[in-house]
């Protein structure tokens, strides 16, 4: 698949998440060597990246990016509802350890928590240097569904949206 084909597929309004809003971060710990950066509203990039917030280092340390991971929406594949963190500015080996949770690294995957207000996750990011961030993150998702049928003046359409539960 070419980059242009991927970008066209990403922009297809097929029910996937296009935006997050009402981001609420409750930190129980933030390493003083890091700054938490969040946007009021985040929108999916042309290549499908949907950032929610970042942990930016004050010096030459790893950067952490929290992103929505809805998984593949291809036929036969199950949609996921994950908040994942990526580590940047480190070696490929350190990235692998962070993703696998090995060698005092933790935090790539988060834990979903029941919430009546939106999608809520418990976050705990750790490196061999120690705890980087601990807290909860809650946000709402904006999905888009395109309609290709043309309605005539006398036609009506109704839709019911049901939020998927875990």
C-alpha positions as CSV (number, residue, x, y, z in Angstrom):
1,X,0.0,0.0,0.0
2,X,1.4,3.4,-0.9
3,X,1.4,6.4,1.5
4,X,-1.3,8.1,-0.6
5,X,-3.5,5.0,-0.4
6,X,-3.0,4.8,3.4
7,X,-3.8,8.5,3.8
8,X,-7.0,8.0,1.8
9,X,-8.0,5.0,3.9
10,X,-7.3,6.9,7.1
11,X,-9.6,9.7,6.0
12,X,-12.5,7.4,5.2
13,X,-15.3,8.0,7.6
14,X,-16.0,4.4,8.4
15,X,-16.8,4.8,12.1
16,X,-13.2,5.1,13.4
17,X,-12.1,7.7,15.9
18,X,-11.1,11.0,14.3
19,X,-10.7,13.2,17.4
20,X,-10.5,13.2,21.2
21,X,-11.8,15.9,23.4
22,X,-12.6,16.7,27.1
23,X,-9.2,15.3,28.0
24,X,-8.9,15.1,31.8
25,X,-5.6,14.1,33.4
26,X,-5.3,13.4,37.1
27,X,-1.7,12.9,38.0
28,X,-0.7,11.2,41.3
29,X,2.9,11.5,40.3
30,X,4.9,13.4,37.7
31,X,8.7,13.1,37.6
32,X,10.1,16.7,38.1
33,X,12.3,16.1,35.1
34,X,9.2,15.9,32.8
35,X,6.5,18.3,31.7
36,X,3.0,17.0,30.8
37,X,1.7,18.5,27.5
38,X,-1.9,18.1,26.4
39,X,-4.1,19.6,23.8
40,X,-7.7,20.7,24.3
41,X,-8.6,18.7,21.3
42,X,-6.6,16.3,19.2
43,X,-7.3,15.3,15.6
44,X,-6.1,12.2,13.7
45,X,-3.1,12.8,11.5
46,X,-3.0,11.9,7.8
47,X,-1.2,8.7,8.6
48,X,-3.5,7.7,11.5
49,X,-1.7,8.9,14.6
50,X,-4.0,10.3,17.2
51,X,-2.0,11.8,20.1
52,X,-3.6,12.5,23.4
53,X,-0.7,13.8,25.5
54,X,3.0,13.8,25.8
55,X,5.5,13.7,28.6
56,X,8.4,15.9,27.5
57,X,11.8,15.7,29.3
58,X,13.6,18.8,30.5
59,X,17.0,17.4,29.4
60,X,18.2,14.7,27.1
61,X,15.8,11.9,28.2
62,X,13.1,9.8,26.6
63,X,9.9,11.4,25.3
64,X,6.6,9.6,25.9
65,X,3.7,9.9,23.6
66,X,0.2,8.8,24.6
67,X,-1.9,7.8,21.6
68,X,-5.2,6.2,20.8
69,X,-4.8,2.7,19.3
70,X,-8.1,1.5,17.8
71,X,-6.4,-1.3,16.0
72,X,-7.2,-2.5,12.5
73,X,-10.8,-1.9,11.2
74,X,-10.2,-4.4,8.3
75,X,-12.9,-7.0,7.8
76,X,-12.5,-9.9,10.1
77,X,-10.4,-8.0,12.6
78,X,-11.7,-6.9,16.0
79,X,-11.5,-3.2,16.8
80,X,-9.4,-2.3,19.9
81,X,-10.0,0.4,22.4
82,X,-6.5,1.0,23.8
83,X,-4.5,4.0,25.0
84,X,-0.8,3.1,24.4
85,X,2.4,5.0,25.1
86,X,5.4,5.1,22.9
87,X,8.9,6.0,23.9
88,X,11.0,8.1,21.6
89,X,14.6,9.4,21.6
90,X,16.1,6.0,22.8
91,X,17.7,3.1,21.1
92,X,15.7,0.4,19.3
93,X,16.6,-2.0,22.1
94,X,15.2,0.3,24.8
95,X,12.0,0.8,22.7
96,X,11.6,-3.0,22.5
97,X,12.1,-3.3,26.3
98,X,9.5,-0.6,27.0
99,X,7.0,-2.2,24.6
100,X,7.5,-5.6,26.3
101,X,7.7,-4.3,29.8
102,X,11.1,-5.8,30.4
103,X,14.1,-4.6,32.5
104,X,12.4,-2.1,34.8
105,X,10.4,-0.6,31.8
106,X,6.6,-0.3,32.1
107,X,3.8,1.7,30.7
108,X,3.4,0.9,27.0
109,X,0.0,-0.6,27.7
110,X,-2.5,1.0,30.1
111,X,-5.4,-0.4,32.0
112,X,-9.0,0.6,31.1
113,X,-11.2,1.7,34.1
114,X,-15.0,1.8,34.1
115,X,-16.3,5.4,33.8
116,X,-19.6,7.0,33.1
117,X,-18.0,10.0,31.6
118,X,-15.9,8.6,28.8
119,X,-12.9,6.4,28.1
120,X,-10.8,6.2,31.3
121,X,-7.3,4.6,31.7
122,X,-4.9,4.0,34.6
123,X,-1.4,5.1,33.4
124,X,2.0,4.1,35.1
125,X,5.2,4.8,33.1
126,X,8.5,3.6,34.5
127,X,12.1,3.3,33.2
128,X,15.3,2.0,34.9
129,X,15.7,5.7,36.1
130,X,12.5,5.3,38.1
131,X,8.8,6.4,38.0
132,X,8.0,8.9,35.3
133,X,4.2,9.3,35.5
134,X,1.3,7.8,37.4
135,X,-2.3,8.8,37.2
136,X,-5.6,8.5,35.3
137,X,-6.6,9.8,31.9
138,X,-10.2,10.3,30.8
139,X,-11.4,11.6,27.4
140,X,-14.2,11.4,24.9
141,X,-14.0,10.1,21.3
142,X,-15.4,11.6,18.2
143,X,-16.1,9.0,15.5
144,X,-17.2,9.8,12.0
145,X,-19.5,7.7,9.8
146,X,-20.0,8.8,6.2
147,X,-23.3,8.2,4.4
148,X,-23.2,7.6,0.7
149,X,-26.9,7.2,-0.1
150,X,-28.9,10.2,-1.4
151,X,-32.1,10.8,0.5
152,X,-35.1,12.2,-1.3
153,X,-37.2,15.0,0.2
154,X,-39.8,12.6,1.6
155,X,-37.2,10.0,2.9
156,X,-36.2,10.0,6.6
157,X,-33.4,8.3,8.3
158,X,-32.8,7.4,11.9
159,X,-29.7,6.2,13.7
160,X,-29.0,4.9,17.2
161,X,-25.5,5.1,18.6
162,X,-24.6,2.6,21.3
163,X,-21.3,2.9,23.0
164,X,-19.4,-0.4,23.1
165,X,-18.7,-1.6,26.6
166,X,-15.7,-3.8,27.6
